[in-house]
């Protein structure tokens, strides 16, 4: 494939992506996007899904197996594992958003010279 035809193929793919057609998007990207969307909805809607406090201790429900009351069961302290997982997911998403925002602000402020410097300093 020549350089001109490769550039034309990239322009065609970029144009079809901007037009909103999903025909050129690989199925794996669609599946990954769907899974990510479900996880974000679960993390943001954790209070609606499991309104229980993730730190509340219920000594009557110690080490319960999964049931309707506790879909993922309970731990040694009687805490709802689903509430703990959803709270942890929310924290994880907030940390990743903060990291992405700081990276973006760093790139906006300093441009690409730190990346070039880091690439030079890591060469063998």
C-alpha positions as CSV (number, residue, x, y, z in Angstrom):
1,X,0.0,0.0,0.0
2,X,1.5,3.3,-1.0
3,X,1.7,6.3,1.3
4,X,-1.0,8.2,-0.7
5,X,-3.5,5.4,-0.5
6,X,-2.8,4.9,3.2
7,X,-3.4,8.5,3.8
8,X,-6.6,8.4,1.8
9,X,-7.8,5.4,3.8
10,X,-7.2,7.2,7.0
11,X,-9.1,10.2,5.8
12,X,-12.0,8.0,4.7
13,X,-12.1,6.3,8.1
14,X,-12.0,9.6,10.0
15,X,-14.7,11.0,7.8
16,X,-17.0,8.0,8.4
17,X,-16.4,8.2,12.1
18,X,-17.3,11.9,12.2
19,X,-20.5,11.2,10.2
20,X,-21.7,9.0,13.0
21,X,-21.7,5.7,11.2
22,X,-20.8,2.7,13.4
23,X,-20.2,0.4,10.4
24,X,-16.4,1.0,10.5
25,X,-16.0,0.6,14.2
26,X,-14.7,-2.9,15.3
27,X,-17.2,-4.9,17.4
28,X,-14.6,-5.2,20.2
29,X,-14.6,-1.4,20.6
30,X,-18.4,-1.3,20.7
31,X,-18.5,-4.1,23.4
32,X,-15.8,-2.4,25.4
33,X,-17.7,0.9,25.2
34,X,-20.9,-0.8,26.3
35,X,-19.2,-2.4,29.3
36,X,-17.6,0.9,30.3
37,X,-21.0,2.7,30.0
38,X,-22.6,0.1,32.2
39,X,-19.8,0.4,34.8
40,X,-20.1,4.2,34.8
41,X,-23.9,4.0,35.3
42,X,-23.4,1.6,38.1
43,X,-20.8,3.7,39.8
44,X,-22.9,6.9,39.5
45,X,-26.1,5.3,40.4
46,X,-24.8,3.3,43.3
47,X,-26.9,5.2,45.8
48,X,-30.1,4.3,43.9
49,X,-29.0,0.7,43.3
50,X,-27.9,-0.1,46.9
51,X,-28.9,2.7,49.2
52,X,-27.3,1.0,52.2
53,X,-24.3,2.6,53.8
54,X,-21.2,0.7,52.8
55,X,-19.7,1.1,56.3
56,X,-22.7,-0.1,58.3
57,X,-22.1,-3.2,60.3
58,X,-24.8,-5.8,60.8
59,X,-23.6,-8.6,63.1
60,X,-26.7,-10.6,62.5
61,X,-25.7,-11.0,58.8
62,X,-22.1,-12.1,59.2
63,X,-20.8,-14.1,56.2
64,X,-24.1,-14.5,54.5
65,X,-24.2,-16.1,51.1
66,X,-25.6,-14.2,48.1
67,X,-29.4,-13.7,48.4
68,X,-32.0,-11.1,47.5
69,X,-31.2,-9.0,50.5
70,X,-27.4,-9.2,49.8
71,X,-26.8,-9.9,46.1
72,X,-23.1,-10.4,46.6
73,X,-23.3,-11.6,50.2
74,X,-21.7,-10.1,53.3
75,X,-18.2,-10.1,54.9
76,X,-16.9,-11.0,58.4
77,X,-18.4,-7.7,59.8
78,X,-21.8,-8.2,58.1
79,X,-21.2,-5.4,55.6
80,X,-22.9,-5.6,52.2
81,X,-20.3,-6.6,49.6
82,X,-22.2,-5.0,46.7
83,X,-22.3,-1.7,48.5
84,X,-18.6,-1.9,49.2
85,X,-17.8,-2.8,45.5
86,X,-20.0,0.1,44.2
87,X,-18.4,2.6,46.6
88,X,-14.9,1.4,45.5
89,X,-15.9,1.7,41.9
90,X,-17.0,5.3,42.4
91,X,-13.7,6.1,44.1
92,X,-11.8,4.4,41.3
93,X,-13.6,6.4,38.6
94,X,-13.0,9.7,40.5
95,X,-9.3,9.0,40.8
96,X,-9.0,8.1,37.1
97,X,-10.9,11.2,36.1
98,X,-8.6,13.3,38.3
99,X,-5.6,11.7,36.7
100,X,-6.9,12.3,33.2
101,X,-7.7,15.9,34.0
102,X,-4.3,16.6,35.5
103,X,-2.6,15.0,32.5
104,X,-4.7,17.1,30.2
105,X,-3.9,20.3,32.1
106,X,-0.2,19.4,32.2
107,X,-0.2,18.9,28.4
108,X,-2.1,22.1,27.8
109,X,0.3,24.1,30.0
110,X,3.7,22.5,29.0
111,X,3.0,21.1,25.5
112,X,5.0,18.1,24.3
113,X,8.5,19.1,25.4
114,X,8.4,17.0,28.6
115,X,7.3,14.0,26.7
116,X,10.2,14.4,24.3
117,X,12.6,14.9,27.2
118,X,11.3,11.8,28.9
119,X,11.6,9.8,25.7
120,X,15.3,10.9,25.3
121,X,16.1,10.1,28.9
122,X,14.8,6.6,28.7
123,X,16.7,5.5,25.6
124,X,19.3,2.8,26.2
